[in-house]
Amino acid sequence: MSQPLKIAVAGLGTVGAGVVKLLASQAALLEARCGRRLVVTAVSARERKKKRGIDLAGMAWFDDPVEMAKSADAEVIVELIGGADGPAKAMTEAALARGRHVVTANKALLAHHGTALAAAAEKAGATLGYEAAVAGGIPIIKAVREGLAGNRIDRVYGILNGTCNYILTVMRESRRSFEDVLADAQKKGYAEADPSLDVDGFDAAHKLAVLASLAFGVAVDLSAVSVAGIRNVSPMDLDYAAELGFRIKLLAIGRRTPRGIEQRVHPCMIPVDTLLARVDGVFNAVMVDGDFAGNTVYVGRGAGEGPTASAVVSDLVDIARGSRTPAFGLPAAKLAKLEAAPLAEHRGRYYIRLMVRDQPGVIADVSAALRDERVSLESMLQRGRSTIEAVPVVLTTHETVEAAMLRAVDRIARLDSVIEPPCMIRIEEL
Ligand SMILES: NC(=O)c1ccc[n+]([C@@H]2O[C@H](COP(=O)([O-])OP(=O)(O)OC[C@H]3O[C@@H](n4cnc5c(N)ncnc54)[C@H](OP(=O)(O)O)[C@@H]3O)[C@@H](O)[C@H]2O)c1
C-alpha cells in the first residue's frame, strides 16, 4: 500500500472545517479512488479552543500558519484563511519555497498574485491547486484546463457571485429594495457583515481574472477587469426588464475581441428565455465557448461548506494520484501579457432609465442628445403623468459604441428636467 498523503490545513472556518469533515466522512471512498489514504496531520487557526464540530485528535496544532507551512509534516499545505496578502500569501510562498504542494480557495490571493505563485510552484516542482477559488462546487477550473484543453476559448462568462444572484432574485420576486433584501441576506448568512466584496462586484472580478487567465492563456491581470456592482439596481429596473423581455443578472464576462481581451463585471440585461436568466438564488453558472466543443454550460452551488470543500478535495485527489498540471494550463513564463480591450470601444445595446419632470420638450432634448452621438433608439416607454413628481422614461438602443453612449448619457444627465442620475445597463447578447 502506498504511503498516505499528509495534509496540513490552515483556516478552520466554513471551508477549512468542511474539508476536515469531508476527508473524515469520505475516507474509504477517497482511499479507494487514490490508492492511498488522505490524512490531515496538522492544522492552524486563530483560536485553538473554538468549537468547530470537527475532531482534531492526532493533528498537530500551529498558532502560526506560516510556521506550519515551513515545518509541518505534510506534502500538501491547504490555505483556507483568505485575503490577498497577509498570512495567506506568506504561508503559500513559504510552502512553495519548501517544495510543498499548495491548495487554496482564495480568489483574492490568485487574482493579485496568481502568475507569480504559479511560477513559484513550477520552480518548486509543486502543484498549485485552486479549483475552489472559482464557482465553489462547480469544477470549472478542471473543465476549462483539462476537459476543454483541445479548444481555443473565445468567451467565458456567467454568474460568479451567489450573494448578488440571490439578492437580485429576491428583489425581482418581492419588489423590495436592494438595502432591504441585503439586510435580510445578512441575517440568513448569505451575505457578509461587510458586503462590499460581493455586492460591489470585486469577488466576481477576482474569479473572472483567474478564469480569463486560464481560458485565454494570459497572465492574471485584475487591473484589466472593469467592475460595477448591484447597489444601483432598483426594483423598478427589474420590473422594466421583465416588461422588455429581460432579466437583470450580475455577469462576469471574459471575451476575446479584435482589440484584445475584454473583462468586465456588471449588471446585465439578458433575454428571459436564456439559460442564464433562469439561474436564480445562490446558484452560479458558467458558460464557455470553445471552437471545437461549442458552448458548454456548468451550473451549481458557488459557495458554502460542502460545495467548496468538495472542490478543495478534488485538488487533493489529483495530488494524491500524482497528476500534475501547470496551474494556468501552460507554463507561467508562457502566459502572454494581457492586451486589454478598451471598454470605451465596446459595441452593444443599452437600457437607460431616466427620472424626469413631465414637462414639454423633455423627450425632444433626450432624443437630440442621442441623435448627436448617432445612438439609435430601439424603444421608449413612458409611464404616468405628473407635473410635480418625477416620472420614469425607459429607453433601449440599437447597437452602438460605449463611448458615444456615455457621452449621450452625460449630456442627458445635465438636462434640467432629469432629476436623478440616469441608470444605464448593458444589454448582453448571449
Ligand atoms: N465560504 C465559502 O463559501 C467560500 C467559497 C469559496 C471560496 N472561499 C474562500 O475560502 C477561504 C476561506 O473562507 P471561509 O469562508 O472558510 O472563511 P472563514 O469562515 O472566515 O474562516 C477563516 C479561517 O481562517 C482562520 N484565520 C484567520 N486569520 C488567521 C491567522 N492569522 N492565522 C491562522 N488562522 C487564521 C480563522 O481562524 P478562527 O476560526 O480561529 O477565527 C478561520 O478558521 C477564503 O479565501 C474564501 O474566499 C470561501
Ligand as a Chemical Component Dictionary entry (heavy atoms), coordinates in Angstrom:
data_LIG
# 
_chem_comp.id                   LIG 
_chem_comp.type                 NON-POLYMER 
_chem_comp.pdbx_formal_charge   0 
_chem_comp.three_letter_code    LIG 
# 
loop_
_chem_comp_atom.comp_id 
_chem_comp_atom.atom_id 
_chem_comp_atom.alt_atom_id 
_chem_comp_atom.type_symbol 
_chem_comp_atom.charge 
_chem_comp_atom.model_Cartn_x 
_chem_comp_atom.model_Cartn_y 
_chem_comp_atom.model_Cartn_z 
_chem_comp_atom.pdbx_ordinal 
LIG N1  N1  N 0  -17.174 30.368 2.452  1  
LIG C1  C1  C 0  -17.328 29.974 1.192  2  
LIG O1  O1  O 0  -18.385 29.520 0.804  3  
LIG C2  C2  C 0  -16.171 30.084 0.224  4  
LIG C3  C3  C 0  -16.367 29.678 -1.098 5  
LIG C4  C4  C 0  -15.296 29.713 -1.985 6  
LIG C5  C5  C 0  -14.084 30.191 -1.569 7  
LIG N2  N2  N 1  -13.942 30.615 -0.266 8  
LIG C6  C6  C 0  -12.614 31.095 0.151  9  
LIG O2  O2  O 0  -12.124 30.218 1.136  10 
LIG C7  C7  C 0  -11.306 30.929 2.067  11 
LIG C8  C8  C 0  -11.825 30.706 3.480  12 
LIG O3  O3  O 0  -13.149 31.163 3.554  13 
LIG P1  P1  P 0  -14.099 30.824 4.797  14 
LIG O4  O4  O 0  -15.460 31.238 4.395  15 
LIG O5  O5  O -1 -13.880 29.436 5.264  16 
LIG O6  O6  O 0  -13.532 31.852 5.884  17 
LIG P2  P2  P 0  -13.831 31.861 7.454  18 
LIG O7  O7  O 0  -15.023 31.054 7.784  19 
LIG O8  O8  O 0  -13.785 33.289 7.873  20 
LIG O9  O9  O 0  -12.548 31.105 8.072  21 
LIG C9  C9  C 0  -11.280 31.648 8.075  22 
LIG C10 C10 C 0  -10.393 30.784 8.938  23 
LIG O10 O10 O 0  -9.071  31.332 8.908  24 
LIG C11 C11 C 0  -8.558  31.388 10.249 25 
LIG N3  N3  N 0  -7.619  32.507 10.321 26 
LIG C12 C12 C 0  -7.837  33.820 10.073 27 
LIG N4  N4  N 0  -6.699  34.521 10.264 28 
LIG C13 C13 C 0  -5.760  33.619 10.642 29 
LIG C14 C14 C 0  -4.399  33.717 11.009 30 
LIG N5  N5  N 0  -3.757  34.884 11.001 31 
LIG N6  N6  N 0  -3.753  32.572 11.350 32 
LIG C15 C15 C 0  -4.373  31.376 11.358 33 
LIG N7  N7  N 0  -5.672  31.227 11.019 34 
LIG C16 C16 C 0  -6.342  32.331 10.676 35 
LIG C17 C17 C 0  -9.766  31.595 11.122 36 
LIG O11 O11 O 0  -9.448  31.146 12.428 37 
LIG P3  P3  P 0  -10.519 31.152 13.646 38 
LIG O12 O12 O 0  -11.593 30.178 13.225 39 
LIG O13 O13 O 0  -9.760  30.664 14.815 40 
LIG O14 O14 O 0  -11.018 32.551 13.745 41 
LIG C18 C18 C 0  -10.806 30.729 10.419 42 
LIG O15 O15 O 0  -10.733 29.412 10.865 43 
LIG C19 C19 C 0  -11.332 32.385 1.586  44 
LIG O16 O16 O 0  -10.243 32.633 0.741  45 
LIG C20 C20 C 0  -12.618 32.453 0.783  46 
LIG O17 O17 O 0  -12.600 33.465 -0.220 47 
LIG C21 C21 C 0  -14.945 30.567 0.629  48 
# 
loop_
_chem_comp_bond.comp_id 
_chem_comp_bond.atom_id_1 
_chem_comp_bond.atom_id_2 
_chem_comp_bond.value_order 
_chem_comp_bond.pdbx_ordinal 
LIG N1  C1  SING 1  
LIG C1  O1  DOUB 2  
LIG C1  C2  SING 3  
LIG C2  C3  SING 4  
LIG C2  C21 DOUB 5  
LIG C3  C4  DOUB 6  
LIG C4  C5  SING 7  
LIG C5  N2  DOUB 8  
LIG N2  C6  SING 9  
LIG N2  C21 SING 10 
LIG C6  O2  SING 11 
LIG C6  C20 SING 12 
LIG O2  C7  SING 13 
LIG C7  C8  SING 14 
LIG C7  C19 SING 15 
LIG C8  O3  SING 16 
LIG O3  P1  SING 17 
LIG P1  O4  DOUB 18 
LIG P1  O5  SING 19 
LIG P1  O6  SING 20 
LIG O6  P2  SING 21 
LIG P2  O7  DOUB 22 
LIG P2  O8  SING 23 
LIG P2  O9  SING 24 
LIG O9  C9  SING 25 
LIG C9  C10 SING 26 
LIG C10 O10 SING 27 
LIG C10 C18 SING 28 
LIG O10 C11 SING 29 
LIG C11 N3  SING 30 
LIG C11 C17 SING 31 
LIG N3  C12 SING 32 
LIG N3  C16 SING 33 
LIG C12 N4  DOUB 34 
LIG N4  C13 SING 35 
LIG C13 C14 SING 36 
LIG C13 C16 DOUB 37 
LIG C14 N5  SING 38 
LIG C14 N6  DOUB 39 
LIG N6  C15 SING 40 
LIG C15 N7  DOUB 41 
LIG N7  C16 SING 42 
LIG C17 O11 SING 43 
LIG C17 C18 SING 44 
LIG O11 P3  SING 45 
LIG P3  O12 DOUB 46 
LIG P3  O13 SING 47 
LIG P3  O14 SING 48 
LIG C18 O15 SING 49 
LIG C19 O16 SING 50 
LIG C19 C20 SING 51 
LIG C20 O17 SING 52 
# 
